[in-house]
Structures are given as C-alpha cells and as structure tokens.
C-alpha cells in the first residue's frame, strides 16, 4: 500500500521480445527547463518538447492542502484525512510526470537508432537554489534512465557526450567556439560566420554531430 491508500500487486511473467524495426535515424537531445527537450535529427528536423511543469502548476493546491494538514490535531481522524489528500496530490503529480516521460522516451527510442544525450550532473545542478525546484520537477534523471533501458530493449545505441563537452559554446554551422555564456543568453550571432544561433537548438545539433 502506498501513502495515498492504493494497493499494488506485482506479477512476474515470461514473454517473447517484440521485434523492433532497425532504423538509420540519429538524434541529438539537449535538455532544458522552459523546453524540456530540444531535439535535432539527421534529417534536419528540429522539435521542442515543452516542459509540462506538473509541480509548478499544482503548487497552489498542494500548498493549500499542506497548510490544512498542519492545522489538524495530531492523532485525529481529520489529520489522517488531510494527510491522505496531500499524498494523493503528490501521487497525481508523480503520475503525470511519469506519463509524460514514458511517452516521450518511447517515441524517441521507437524512431531513432542512435541517440546522443548530454551528461548532466544533476546533483551539482540541484545546488543552485534558483533552479533546484525546476530541475527536480523536470525529472531529467528519470528521463535518462527510461531512455537507457528502452534503448537496450530495442537494440538502440545511447551515446553520452562528455560531461565537459561545450555543446552550447560551439557554433554548429562553422565549429567556432566563443566561450561560456550566462544562462539568460538564449540567442546570439556567431562572430566567425554570422550564423544566428538558438542556444538549445545549437546544442542539440552539436550533440547530433557526435553520432557521425
């Protein structure tokens, strides 16, 4: 039984592995906060997957439920009911996040043979108090975990860029590197070739290049 009062049963079964079609598609994935994932494939198709921000959207209701819980007398029936309401709200947020990640990782691993992702040190990023809540809400760690096991099941290849690979510092058009930029700089013009660059799209193109 979980905290919201639901019971679960686990059943182990044997099944035949489903045949997965081999594809030649390759994709580079840059993770972000405003847009959860920015992808570029070898056909030049660019896609931005919006961050659903489940915790952010439910935060007002969650805080209201938590305040209600804090006012209830310990040991009373009303406190148990209030605790259950808080647990259900947390569970709903977790389920919405899991559903989003499950559908996105399935789509990516179904369509691509080679998947290039950046190596993120989530623990270090969470030390930034301004970004910690947003990073936790996004679920980057779970996204990568799901990508890895689904890729293995389907015979896909996951390539993780080196942790210090400067994907957002290199011009994807000419290869010029002009240094680290503050997070608020989202677009700029390459000083070498004049290409106008979107930070996230540029990073996903550079990650895709590692698949070649």
N, C-alpha and C positions, 0 to 999 in steps of 0.2 A: 504494500500500500504506500502510495506517495503522500506528500504533505497536503494535497488537495482532496484526499479521501478516495482516490481511484485505485482499484486493484488491477494488477497486471499478471499475466501468465506467460512464461517463456516456453516455447516448444521448439525442439531441435529436430529438423528433418533433413533428409538427403534429397538432392535434386540434381538434374543434369544442368551443366553450364549452358547458358544460351549462347548460340553462335552470334558473334558480333562482326559486322562487316568491316573489313580493313578500309581505311580511308587515307588519302595522301595529305589531308588538310593539316595545317600547322597554325598555332595561335599563340600570341603573346598577351599576358594578362597583367595589368597594373591595378593594384588595389588602392582604394581611396575612401574618403568619408562622405563627401557630398554625393559622388557617384561611387557605388560600392566596387564595381569592377569595370575597367575600361579595356576592351579587347580589340586587337587587330589581327586579322588572319592573313594567310598568304595570297588571298585574292584581293587584298587591299580593303576589305570590308571592316569598317570600324563600328563598334557598338558600345554604348554607355548604359550600364545597368544601374538604375537609380538605387540608392540606399533606402530601404523601406523604413529605417529608424523606428522599429517597433517600441523600444523602451521610451524614446523621446515622445512619441505620440500618446503613449499610455501613462506618462509620468504624472499628470494631474490627478487622474483617477487613482493611481497607485498611492500617491502621497495622501490623498483623502482617506483611503482605506487604512493606511498605516497610522494616520492620526486617530482614526476611530478606534483602532486596536489599542493604541497607547492609553486611551482614556478608560478602557474597560478594566474592571476589577479583576485582579489575578485570581485564577481558580474558578471563576464564574462561567456559566454557560454562554453568556453574551461574549465573553472574551474568546471562547473556543469558536463561536460562530464568526467573529471578526477575524480571527487568525486564519480560518478556512477561506474567507473572502480574499485576504491578502495572498494566500497560497495559490488560489485559482487565477488571480490576476497575473502573478509571476509565471504560472504554468502557461497561460494563454500567450504571453509574450515569447516564452521559450519555444512554444509550438509554432508560432508564426515565423520566428527566425529560422527554425529547423526546416520548415516547409519551403521557405524562400531559398535557402542554401541547397536543399536537396534537389529542387527543380533546376537551379542554375548549374550545379555541378553535373547533373545528369545530361543536360543539354550540351555542355562543353565536352564531356567525355564521349558522348554519342557522336559528335560531329567532327572531332579532331583526333589525329593520330599522335601528334607531338604537341605538348602543352608546356609553355615556358612561363614560369612564375617567379616573382621576386622572393628573396629570402628575407622575411621580416623578423626582427627581434621584438616580439610583442611585449615581452616583459619590460624591456627598456623603454619602449614607446609608452607603456602604461604609466611610467614615472612622470610623464608630462601631465600634470593635473588638469590642464585645459583640454586635453584630448582623451584622457583615460576613459571617461564615460562613453564617449562616442566610439572609441575603438572597441570597448567591451560590448557595446550594443551591436556593432557591425558583425562580430563573430568571425574575424579573419582566420583565427586558428582552426575553427571548425570547418571553415570553407576549404582550407588546405588539406585537412585530414580527410574530408569527404572526397576531394579531388584525387588524392593519392590512392585510396582503397578502390575507388571506382575505376581509375585508370589501370590499376593492377588487374582487376577482374576482366576488363575489356581488352587487355593487351596493349594499352596505350603507353606512351613514354612521357614521363614528367621530367622536365629539366628545371632545376632551381638555380637561378642566377646567383653568383657570388654575393654574399651579404653586402660587400662594399662596391658592387657594380653600380656605376653612376648613371643609371638609366634616364634620370631626369636632367642630367647635365650635358649629355651628348646630343648634338643635332642629328636627328635621324635622316636628314637629307644629305649632309656632307661629312658628318663624323666629327665636326669641330666641337671641342669641349671648352666651355667657358665658365666653369666653376659652379659651386653650390649656390642655390638661390633660396631666399626665405619662402616659407610655405604660402605666403599671400601672393607671391608672383605666380600667376596661373598661365600667362601667355607672354611671349616675347618674340623678338625678331633675331634670328641668328646673325651675329656680327660678321660672320665669314661669308655666308652665301645669300643672306637676306630672306631665307625661308621663315615664314610666320609659324610659330610653334605653339601648340596647346600642350601644356605640361604633361597631362595624363596620357593623351594620345601619343605624344612623342615618346614617353616612357614605354608604352605598350609596343610601339614599333621597334624600339631598341631591344626589348626583350624578345620579340619575334625573331629578330636578326640572329639571336643566339641559337636558333633551331636550324640554321642553314649550315 
